[in-house]
Structure formats: C-alpha cells, structure tokens
C-alpha cells in the first residue's frame, strides 16, 4: 500500500518556492513557462521542471568548487514527489520545451531502458543528455531488478564521475557524464530509487514534495483541450543558447568572492539548524546544497545571455549577478525544506510531516521576538541571545526589508509592516 503523507496549509505554504520569489528577477524564459501554471503547486513544479530541463541546455560551461577546484556543470537531477492525480503532469511542458532541441541535436534519454541500454544511449551522446519520466513507475518497475546499479550510476553522474562497464561482450567508459533528469512519482516510486537516507543519492537528488490532495475542480469536466505554444517558443530560445555552446570549448562561470562568502556563511547557519533538528544523517544534503545553489545560479545567469554567448562577446570567466545569486539561494533554502520533508518520510515512524522541520524557523523566531519598532542594537542583542551572528542578523534584516515585512524609518531603525 502506498505511504500517504499530509501537509496542512501552513506547512504547504512554508514549502512553496515561487510565491516567495520576485518574478521580475527571473529570466524571461522561466517567467514564460511559469505563466502556464494556475496554482502555487503547479508554479513550483514548473519551476523545477524548467530548471532541470534547462540545465541540459548549457553545455560546456562549468564552475569550480572545493579545495581541489573540481569542475561542476549545470546538470540537475530532480524528483517531484506527489500522490496520484495531484497535478504533477504539468511538468511535461518542460519535455515539450526540450523536444525542440532534441529534434536537431540528440538530447533525450528514455527512462524506460535497461541499464545496458541506458549506458549505450548516454555513451552515444558523449555522456550528455536529459531524462524525463512523468510516471515514476515506468522507471522503478524496469529498474527494480537492478536498482542498486542504477542508483550508483545516477549518483556518479550527479558528480560527473566516470561511468564504466566491463561485460563479456562489451566494454565502455563515460569519463565525465553530464546527465540532467526530471522524474515525477509517488512515495513508493521515490523510495525504490532512494531506499534510505544513508544512501548517497538522497543528498544528490533534489526533491520537491507536493501536497497530495486538492479540491475537485469541476472545470476539468467540461474544459476544452488547449495547447500553448509557449514551451515550443521557449525551446527555440534555448536552442539559440545551446547551439553556440555545444560547439564551443569549455567556459568557466563563477560566483563573485562576496557571493562565495555569503553562500558559505548562509549554509553554515542552515547546517547548524538542520542538524539539530534532523541529526547527522542529513548533513550531506546541506553540504551538497552548496553545489546545487551554484548550479541553479549558473542556469539563471546563462538564460539571460543567449545573444552575448552566441556572439562570443563574453569575458573569459562569466560571473553571477547578485540578483541571480539571491534567487538561487532562496530556491536552495526552500529545496532544503522539501528534502527535509522527504527525509522524514523515509526515516521517520510517522506518516505525517513534522511541522518543526523548517530550517528557516530560527529566522522566524528572531523576527517574532523583535518589537514592532526596533533599532539595530535591539536586533543584534536578540540575535546574540539566540546564537546568531551580527552579520547573519543584518542579512536577514535586509531580506525582511526586501520582502516588505519591515520598513526603514531612519538609519538603524525599522518598523514591522502589518
């Protein structure tokens, strides 16, 4: 029997992503795709589907991460976890977008494949491609006999580690796989792919948890079928970006030094909060979110510059704008919440999500403890009592102002709105 999880309205609102973003700060192709959504949940599904698909469309651009300067490419692997008939099928619009490119340059990899066939297609496409399956059972049924092997292959692909096979009749090696993927499915289908929280793939697979039930919408009974041209139009935009990059030499992209420092400080704070709530097994998800945030920031950056990329006017190292970094960081924050929810579903004894799984709770507690009107010294004093650094408190305060939660009265003095 399928495991059912529930979310009350407050929990679901806390998990939402797009409604906490400034839409005008998103690249135009993403804005166009999100215009097709009719609910907050559909917006989040389309956001992750579009990012995952677009991550396959920016080849040969990398960033360096860690003390060894390891190269990472944009490729995201995502699983949209939701019950049957929950609206997750809207993710297929991203597949329509990718088919425009695939018609000219082979990019799609069928999920309904045996492991040898999957290796073969990936190798034929020089280790690059996009896999999209809207029904997780298509994958988990055929993968069931060799789930461990698939899990290992996907885990290595997420890190661009070499994939090799040595069989009696064939030998093959993919030195640097660059696989983007979007799967949608139910809890049982997710669990077949991620059997435990200790499994290394859990922390490498971005997970979006969608509420399992919606009120019945009678419009579906009499609605006339319509087909939007937007996915195809966005697909042609991505094609104009993809073509010059796929034939170009590798190019480096990077966060600025200030953004790198902010990312490290930010995740250090989230790490402390989450580990105290979930335990040490969750630490890899927080640590690896740094790479995922950089990947998302790079995708956002590149989606803004198809013309400049095509004309070859870019500097040797592409850099990230503060706007794109802030957007990527917020998306990463919310994805940590979703991964925490998935973590509890795998690891916990209860079938319900626990309301206190909120890495941003510490921020909320600080906000609620402040008076209606306060000065910086009050903010810093209250933050100190909660073990929050002055720098972090200042950043959170700036974020509250950007979100319209507070307004600045004069220098160093703020007032809560509403």
N, C-alpha and C positions, 0 to 999 in steps of 0.2 A: 504494500500500500504506500502511496506517495506521502512523504512527510509534508505536512502543511505548516506554514508559518504565518503569523499575523502581525500586522502593524496598525497601531491606532493612528489617528490623524496627526497627532503631534510628532510621532516617530517618523511617519512618512514625510511630513513637511521638513523635518530635520535632514532627511536623506536627499531631498531634492537638490538638484545642481543648477539647472538653467535659470530657475526663478531667482537665484542668488547672484547671477551674473549680470553685468551690464551688457545688454545685447549689442549696443553700438560698438562695443570693444571687440566683438568677434569678427573674424574675417568674413567678407561678403559671401563666399560660397557656403559657409556654415550657417549664416543668417538665412540664406535662401532655403536650405534644407530644413531648418527649424520652423520655417513658416508653414510647413506642411503638417505640423503637429497640432492637435486640438486639446490636449490635456498636459499638465506638468509632467506626468509619467512618460507620455509619448515624446515630449521635448527631450527628456533625459535619454531615452532610448535612441532617438535620432542623433543626439549629440555624440554619444559613444560610438554608434554605428558609423557616423560620418568621420569621426576621428580615426577609428580603426581602419576604415577603407582608405582614407586619405594618407594614412601612414605608409601604405604600399605605393603611393604615387610620388614620393620624393626620394628616388633612388640616388645613391652615391653622395649623399650628404650625411655627415656624421658629427658627433661631438665626443670629446674625451672625458673620461670620468675615472676617479680614483687615483691612488698614488702611482699606478703604473701607466696612467693615461690610456686605458683601454678604449678602443673605438666602439661607440654605440650608434646604431642607426635608428630611424624613426619608428620602426615596426612595433605596433601594439598588438597584444593578444587579449581579447575581451570575451567575457561570458555574461550574457544578460539572463539573470536568474529570475524566473517568474512562473506562476502557475499557468495551466492551460487556459486559453481564451482570455488572457489578461492584456492583450493589445500589443504584445511584443513583435507581432508580424510587421509592424511599420518599419522595423529595421531593414526589411528587404528593399526599401527605397535606396539604401546605400549600395546594395548589389546592382541595382539598375544604373547607378552612377558609374560603378567600376566596369560594367559591361561595355561602356563606350570606349574605354581604353583597351579592354581585352579584345575587342573586335579588330584592333590594329596591332597590339603587342600582347602576346600571351601573358596573362597575369593570374587568372583564376586557377585554383587548385581544388578539385572536387573533394569534399569531405567524405563522400560515400566511396571510400577507397580502402583497399587492404594496405597494410603498412608497406609492402614492397612497391605497390603501385604508387603510393603517396611519395615515396623516396624517388621513384623514377620520374614522376612529373616535376618534382621540385628540382631534381638534378638537371633535367632538360631545360628548365627556365633559369639556369645558373644560380640556383639556390634562392631565387626571389619569387614571391607570389602572394596572393591573397586567398584565404579560405573562408567561405561564408556558408553557414548552415543555419537555417531558421528553425529547424526541428532537431533538437539535441539527440533524439533517439536514433536518427539516421546515422549519427556518428557512434554513439555509445553502443548500439546493437552490433555494428560491424567491428567495433574496436574491442568488444568485450573479451574476446579470446586473447588479445594481445595488448590490453590496456596499459600494462606496465611499460611496454616498449614504446607505445605512443606517448605516454606521459614523459618518458625520458627524452624522446625526440623533440617534443614541444618545449620542454624545459631547456634543452640545449639551444634550440632555435631562438628562444627568447633572449639568450645571452650571446648569440652569434658564435656559438662554439661549434667546432667541426662535427658533422654527422657522417658516420662511416658505416658501411655494411660489408660483411665478408661472408658470402654464402658459396656453396659448391659451384653454382652456375654463374655467379656474378660478384663483382667487387665494385664498390662505388664510394666516393667521398665528396661531401659538400663542405668546402673549407670554411665558408662564412655564410651560413643560412640567414636569410632576411625575410622571415615569414610574418605577415600580418594576418590576423584572424578575428572573426566575429562569430560567436556561437550564441544561440538563444535556446533556452530549455528550462525544464523543471528541476526541482531539487534533486530528484533521483538521478537525472541525467548529469547534473553537475557533480554529484557525488561519485559517479562512475569514472569521471575524469580526475577528480581531486578526492582521493579516498580518505585523506586525513590531513589535519593541519600541519603535521610534521613533514608531509610530502613537500618537496622543494618547489613544486609547480604552483602551490597555493599562493605563494608570495609573488610569483611572476605573472599570474593571470589576473588581470583587472576584472573585478566582479561588480555588476550592477544589480542590486536587489529591488524588485518591483513588487508593490503590493498585489496580493493575489486575487482580490475581488474588486469589482466596480459595479455601481448600479446599472441595471439593464438600460441600454439606450435604444429606445424604440425607433430612432432614426435609421438604424441598421436594417430594419424590416423592409422599409419602402425605399431606401436610398438607391438612386440610380448610379450605376458604375461610372466613375470618372477616372481619368488618367492625367496626372500632372506631367508637364514637360520639364519641370524643374530638375529632377535627378539627371536627366539626359543633358540638360544645359550645363549643370554643374560638372558633369562628367567631361564635357568638352573643355571647360575651364581647366580641369585637372589634366587633361590630355596636353594642353598647351604648356603646362608646367612640367609634365612628365617627359615629353619628347626631348627637350634640350638636356635635361639632367641625365637621362638614361644613356646618352651617347657621350656625356662629358666625363672627365676624370673626377675622382672623388674630391669633394669640397668640405671644408671644415666649418662648423657653426658653433657658436659658444655663447653661454651666458656671460654677462659682464662680471667683473670682480665683485661689485656690490651685490649683484643678484646671487652669486655663488655664496657669499657670506650670509645673505638673508635666508637662502634655502637651508644651509647648514644649521643656522640658529633656529629656524622655524621647525625643522624636523626633530631637532634635539628636544624642543619643548613638547611636541606631539609624542615623541618616543617615551618621555617620562610619564606622560598622562596615560597613554595606551597600555604600556607595560604594567602600570599599577592596576589597571582595570582588567586586563586580559591575561597577563602572565608572560613569561619569557618566550613562549612558542610564537607569539605574534611579532617578535622583534624584527624578523626578516622582512615582513610586509612593510613595516615603517621604513627600514633601511633601504629597501629596493624601491620605495616610492620616490626617492630622490631621482633615480634614473627615469621613472615614468613621468615625473613632472617635467624633466628636461626634454623628454621625447615630445610631450604634449606642447610645450613651449616652442620647440623647433617646428612642429607641424603648423602651429598658428603663424609663426614667422614666415614660413615658406609659402603659405597660402596667400600671403599679402603681396608677393613679389614675382608673379609669373612673368611679367613683361621684362623686369630688370634681369631676372635669371636668364631668360631666353636671349636677351641682347648681350649677355656677357659683361655687364657693367658692374658686377658685384665686386667688393673687395676680396682679398684672399681668404679672410675669415669673416663669415657672416655673423652678425651679433643680434641679440634678442632685445626687443624694446621692453621698457618697464611695464607697459600695458599688457603685452602678451605674457610676460612672466607672471604678473599678478593674476591674470586669468588662469594660467596653468596651475598656479599654486592653489587657488580656490577650488579648481576641479580636483586636484590631488587631495585636498582636505576632505572633500565630500566622498571621494572614492575610498579613502581610508575608513570612513564610516560604513560604507557598503561592504568593504572587506571584513570589517569587524562584525557586521551582521552575519555574513556568510560563515565567519569563524565560529560564532556562537551556535549556528545551526549545525555545523559539523561536530563541534567539540562539546556542546552543552547537553544537558539532560532534558531541558525544557524544549517544547515545540514553539514557544513564543520567543520573539526577540526581546532581549532585556533592555528596558528603556535607558539604563545608565551607560550604554555603550556609545558614548559621544565624546570623541577626542576634543571637541571644542567646548565641552562643559566648563573647563577651567576659565575660559574666556567669558562664558555666560555668567558664571558665579562672580567673577570680578565686576562685570558690568552691573549686576543686580545689587552688589554691596555698595556701590557708589551712590552718593546722594543725588538728588535731581540736578543740582548745580554744584560743580566741584572744580578745584584747582589742580594743577599738576602735582603739587606736593601731596594732596589727598590721594590722588591716583597712585603715586609711587609708594606711599605709605601702605595703602591697602594691598597693592601688588606684593610688597615685601612680606607682609604677613602671610600671603598665600604661596610664597616661594617663587614668585615671578620676577624676572629681572626688569630693571628700569627700561632697557632697550625694547624688550618684548612688550611691556605695558604701553610704551609710546607707539609701537607699531600697531597694536590692537586698537588704541585710541584713534589713530589716523584712519584705520579701517572702519571704525564705527562712524566717523565723520563722513567717509566716502559713501557709506550705506545709508546715510541720513538718519542714523539713530541718535546722533548728538549734533549740536551746532556750536560753533565757536563764538563766544560772547566778546572776548577780548583775548589778548595774548596770555596763554596759560590758563584760561578759564573756559569751561564748557558747560552746556546745559543739555539734558536729555530731552528728546523730542517726543511728544505724545504722552 
